[in-house]
Amino acid sequence: MKFSKTIKYFPFYMLSVLPMQILYFLSNCVYYFIYYMIQYRIKVVLDNLRKAFPEKSEEEIKDISKRFYRHFCDIIFESIKTLTISKEEAKNRLSLNNPEIIEDLLENGRNILLYAAHQGNWELLVYLPLMLTYPSNTFYRPLNNSYFNGLVLLIRERFGVRCVEEFKGYRTIIAQNNNPVPVMNCIIGDQSPRRKSAIHWCNFLNRKTAFYLGANIISKKTNDVVLFPRFNKIKRGHYQLYFEMIEEFPSHSEGYNIVVEYARCLENTITQSPEMWLWSHRRWKLSEA
């Protein structure tokens, strides 16, 4: 099976074995191509930035957009590198700022829900099993293209993360609630929800924004600790991950406090390092009725 996947994704394995200096050179080339030549989703990015930061000048907005596209291209090649990166190099490229918060919770038998976002290089969350020896699941929305969906799964599961399709997320978390071994579950919470989904509207980046209620509902039922993983970029290709407490005892939380606090954490993080959020995503497709 491993050999067949290597053959299937051979071009990406060939890219992955290249030194990071060469991969970053390729990233620079892709940046110039998508930003200056095809202008990939540039209208979406600029519109999102202008509405999120109305106080910023047009020059500042364009500067953030350029830094975002550079960062976005780096994410692509950093993720491809995961196919062949050594465990030692992976741990060198992602350090934990406050690992004690998550280690203490797991050692005390508490399951953890990482309420993550498309911030920093979220794909590097798959390195966590190298540093925290506990089962780890991530819930994802399958890509329409089966070939690239398979590639993404191959990358994300390489170090032991179990990928679970989002529609199976609730059942998976509930089923593991009686497991004697504590588990980390990761949910990305900043996608644009579907109209018929359970949602809550928050004030976020100067707009009324819909957020999925899934993590709010699940954590209140399971009482799993909810943490927000925030990326800081030390230098190109090197990140530090900080865990911010959203709710330690969700079953005691009232209403939609968890999703509201998540939106606050994410907004603060974006404000500090705006280039590291996924501005090309059509986040505000859903408008308040």
Sequence and secondary structure as in RCSB ss.txt:
>XXXX:A:sequence
MKFSKTIKYFPFYMLSVLPMQILYFLSNCVYYFIYYMIQYRIKVVLDNLRKAFPEKSEEEIKDISKRFYRHFCDI
IFESIKTLTISKEEAKNRLSLNNPEIIEDLLENGRNILLYAAHQGNWELLVYLPLMLTYPSNTFYRPLNNSYFNG
LVLLIRERFGVRCVEEFKGYRTIIAQNNNPVPVMNCIIGDQSPRRKSAIHWCNFLNRKTAFYLGANIISKKTNDV
VLFPRFNKIKRGHYQLYFEMIEEFPSHSEGYNIVVEYARCLENTITQSPEMWLWSHRRWKLSEA
>XXXX:A:secstr
 HHHHHHHTHHHHHHHTS HHHHHHHHHHHHHIIIIIS TTHHHHHHHHHHH TTS HHHHHHHHHHHHHHHHHH
HHHHHHTTT  HHHHHHHEEES HHHHHHHHHTT  EEEEE SBS GGGGGGGGGTS S EEEEE   SSHHHHH
HHHHHHTTTS EEEEGGGHHHHHHHGGG SS  EEEEE  S   TTS EEEEEETTEEEEEE HHHHHHHHH  E
EEEEEEEEEETTEEEEEEEEEES GGG  TTHHHHHHHHHHHHHHHHSGGGB TTS TT S   
